[in-house]
Amino acid sequence: MDQTTHRSAAVRDGLGMGLAVGLSGVAFGAAAVTAGLSVPQACVLSLLAFTGASQFALTGAVGAGGDLVAATAGALLLGSRNTLYGLRLADLLRVRGVRRLVAAQGVIDETTAVSLAQPDPAAARAGFVATFASLYVTWNLTTLAGAFGTSFLGDPGVLGLDAVGPAAFLAILWPRLASGPELRRLAAVAVAVALCATPFLPPGVPVLLSAAAVLVVMAR
């Protein structure tokens, strides 16, 4: 296969990944409004944060009555893995100047997976751009749809929408947990820390502690 064929295949992979994963933005929009955020707040969070696991963690902690500082710190810890992705992708993408700021916004699980799966740097860059563009647009549009639709309900909890956030968060994590025993052990450590801390600490803080514990284990 020549480079043109590789790039075309990478674009197809990226578009498919972006559209499929981006649809879960509906769940985030619903979860955000159920947690007490307004429609504009939910949309701005998707526009600026753009990392599903961290967004669900933040809204889940806020919805449980947690302190905003602790909820934000927990979300930042979960999102810190994107820094490691950036280090891996820097030489591959070779983005320079102001474009680095735009590219940094798109360094997430899905764009990294598609980029690293390509056979050459040109295909990796094409896959990154296609995944980032399609996922960013789809995620933000579906966040708006989910948040706007849920805002019309008098009490979203009556319909069980308060369970959407945790369910979607688990759906995001499940493929990673199924990929190997090491990740399952890390998840078990995080769950144990959170369960032990929950009776004694305010909402949001147990998530922060569990994320920090996982980072310590990974560092070692």
Stockholm file with secondary structure:
# STOCKHOLM 1.0

chainA/1-220         MDQTTHRSAAVRDGLGMGLAVGLSGVAFGAAAVTAGLSVPQACVLSLLAFTGASQFALTGAVGAGGDLVAATAGALLLGSRNTLYGLRLADLLRVRGVRRLVAAQGVIDETTAVSLAQPDPAAARAGFVATFASLYVTWNLTTLAGAFGTSFLGDPGVLGLDAVGPAAFLAILWPRLASGPELRRLAAVAVAVALCATPFLPPGVPVLLSAAAVLVVMAR
#=GR chainA/1-220 SS CCHHHHHHHHHHHHHHHHHHHHTTHHHHHHHHHHTTCCHHHHHHHHHHTCCHHHHHHHHHHHHTTCCHHHHHHHHHHHHTHHHHHHHHHHHHHCCCTTHHHHHHHTCSHHHHHHHHTSSSHHHHHHHHHHHHHHHHHHHHHHHHHHHHHHHTSSCGGGGTGGGHHHHHHHHHHHHHHTTCHHHHHHHHHHHHHHHHHTTTSCTTHHHHHHHHHHHHHHHC
#=GC SS_cons         CCHHHHHHHHHHHHHHHHHHHHTTHHHHHHHHHHTTCCHHHHHHHHHHTCCHHHHHHHHHHHHTTCCHHHHHHHHHHHHTHHHHHHHHHHHHHCCCTTHHHHHHHTCSHHHHHHHHTSSSHHHHHHHHHHHHHHHHHHHHHHHHHHHHHHHTSSCGGGGTGGGHHHHHHHHHHHHHHTTCHHHHHHHHHHHHHHHHHTTTSCTTHHHHHHHHHHHHHHHC
//
